[in-house]
Amino acid sequence: MRLMPILTAIALLLVVSSADARLSAFKSPTGNITCVISTRDGGFAQCELRSKPYGGGLMVPSRGRVSRYDVASYDDIAAERLVLRYGESRSLGRFTCTSRSSGMTCRNRVTHHGFTISREAQTVF
């Protein structure tokens, strides 16, 4: 029976498909800001305030301007987030996020849209 080569080919296709979409989840050193950069469905970068009262989140897509959204208090991937130390950046696809003591800045390097999010202010550009 030649089932094994077929199963191997199917498994390889699944791995390649999931490898095309990448995800990077990280947080500020205080844990007050949590972020995700993804290349799935064109890609996006988003960050959320985790301090009370929950300040909401900002998201920059692969095309278009930044949008705001409400945030739940629960972080479903808290344990999987790496700490992005102040002064460090994380890039994936067309997005870069930089952690600073003054807040987290994420930008789309192609459209030049982005945001800075902190406890004190949320700025969109």
C-alpha positions, 0 to 999 in steps of 0.5 A: 500500500502506498498510503505513507507517501501520500500522508507524508505529502499531506503533512508537508503541505500543512507544515508549509501552509502554517509556516507561511503565516507567522506570529510574534507575541510580546509584552512590555517589561511591565506587562502593561502593554501586550502586542502581536505581529502577524503575517496571516491574512495580509498581516497586522500589528496590534497592542493592548493596554492591560492596566485598569481601567482597560484602555483598549487596543490599537491595530495597524493593518497591512493596508489602511489606517490604524483602528481602535478596539476594546480589550477584554481583561483576559490575555489568552496567550500571556505565558507565550509572550516574550518580554521586549526590553526597552530599546529593543524592536521586533519585526515581522513582515512589513511591521516593526514594534519598538519598546520604550519606557514611554510606550510601545510604537508599532508601524507598517514600514510600507504605508508608514501608518502606525501608533504609540500606546502607553498608559498616558496616551495613545497616538496614531500616525 
